Amino acid sequence: MESAHHEQTEDQEDMQKDRYLTFNLAEQIFGLEICYVTEIIGVQPITPLPEAPEYVRGVINLRGKIIPVLDVRLKFRMQPEPYNDRTCIIVVNIKDIPVGLIVDHVDEVLTIRQDQITPPPEYGSSVQNRYLSGIGKADDHVHLLLNCEKLLREDEIALLKS
């Protein structure tokens, strides 16, 4: 029985390998490894948290589970935009913490093979590059691939856990 479960887990990992959920922020296309994505929901009422950084919009109650929500535009120091009917929250699991990421809109799930990914350019200590795992090329588009593990610093993880 154990080996059947192990094979099923490997099959799921194979199906998710090289698969990215793509989304837009300020006319740029980003991608997240699909293995981190739990679900995609519309923007809903967010309860603000006192003394949280500006990009931490607050928390939502998703089917009885309290989930912190970050505005990725603000996290990346982009111009804030009012939310509209295309704005969504991508719920991801980062280091066993569910986190909602507010994005302009979700595009599609793409396969981007390793040979289509190049390392991000080195510009000294560019803030945005810190969050990138690479730059993917697919369908004549460039996709900035986010490294979910680096999206939150250790102190931010501690803050969100509390």
GICORDA-V887500 format. One record per residue. N is the residue number from 1. RES is the residue in one small letter. SS is DSSP state (H for helix, E for strand, C for the rest). OMEGA is omega in whole degrees, 0 to 359 (999 if undefined). Layout:
BEGIN
N;RES;SS;OMEGA, N;RES;SS;OMEGA
END
This chain:
BEGIN
1;m;C;181, 2;e;H;183, 3;s;H;177, 4;a;H;178, 5;h;H;180, 6;h;H;179, 7;e;H;179, 8;q;H;178, 9;t;H;178, 10;e;H;178, 11;d;H;178, 12;q;H;179, 13;e;H;178, 14;d;H;180, 15;m;H;182, 16;q;H;182, 17;k;C;178, 18;d;C;180, 19;r;E;184, 20;y;E;170, 21;l;E;181, 22;t;E;180, 23;f;E;182, 24;n;E;172, 25;l;E;176, 26;a;C;177, 27;e;C;175, 28;q;E;179, 29;i;E;179, 30;f;E;176, 31;g;E;176, 32;l;E;175, 33;e;E;186, 34;i;H;182, 35;c;H;179, 36;y;H;188, 37;v;E;177, 38;t;E;179, 39;e;E;178, 40;i;E;181, 41;i;E;175, 42;g;E;177, 43;v;C;179, 44;q;C;181, 45;p;C;182, 46;i;C;177, 47;t;E;181, 48;p;C;176, 49;l;C;179, 50;p;C;175, 51;e;C;177, 52;a;C;175, 53;p;C;185, 54;e;C;183, 55;y;C;174, 56;v;E;186, 57;r;E;180, 58;g;E;180, 59;v;E;173, 60;i;E;175, 61;n;E;181, 62;l;E;181, 63;r;C;176, 64;g;C;179, 65;k;E;179, 66;i;E;184, 67;i;E;175, 68;p;E;183, 69;v;E;179, 70;l;E;172, 71;d;E;186, 72;v;H;176, 73;r;H;182, 74;l;H;178, 75;k;H;181, 76;f;C;178, 77;r;C;175, 78;m;C;177, 79;q;C;176, 80;p;C;177, 81;e;C;175, 82;p;C;179, 83;y;C;178, 84;n;C;184, 85;d;C;177, 86;r;C;178, 87;t;C;177, 88;c;E;178, 89;i;E;174, 90;i;E;179, 91;v;E;181, 92;v;E;177, 93;n;E;181, 94;i;E;180, 95;k;C;179, 96;d;C;175, 97;i;E;174, 98;p;E;181, 99;v;E;176, 100;g;E;179, 101;l;E;179, 102;i;E;180, 103;v;E;181, 104;d;C;172, 105;h;E;180, 106;v;E;179, 107;d;E;187, 108;e;E;173, 109;v;E;183, 110;l;E;169, 111;t;E;176, 112;i;C;182, 113;r;C;180, 114;q;H;181, 115;d;H;176, 116;q;H;184, 117;i;E;176, 118;t;E;178, 119;p;C;177, 120;p;C;179, 121;p;C;179, 122;e;C;176, 123;y;C;185, 124;g;C;183, 125;s;C;180, 126;s;C;182, 127;v;H;185, 128;q;H;181, 129;n;H;179, 130;r;H;183, 131;y;C;185, 132;l;E;173, 133;s;E;179, 134;g;E;177, 135;i;E;183, 136;g;E;178, 137;k;E;178, 138;a;E;178, 139;d;C;179, 140;d;C;177, 141;h;E;174, 142;v;E;180, 143;h;E;176, 144;l;E;186, 145;l;E;183, 146;l;E;174, 147;n;C;183, 148;c;H;182, 149;e;H;182, 150;k;H;181, 151;l;H;179, 152;l;C;174, 153;r;C;181, 154;e;H;181, 155;d;H;178, 156;e;H;178, 157;i;H;178, 158;a;H;179, 159;l;H;183, 160;l;H;177, 161;k;H;181, 162;s;C;999
END
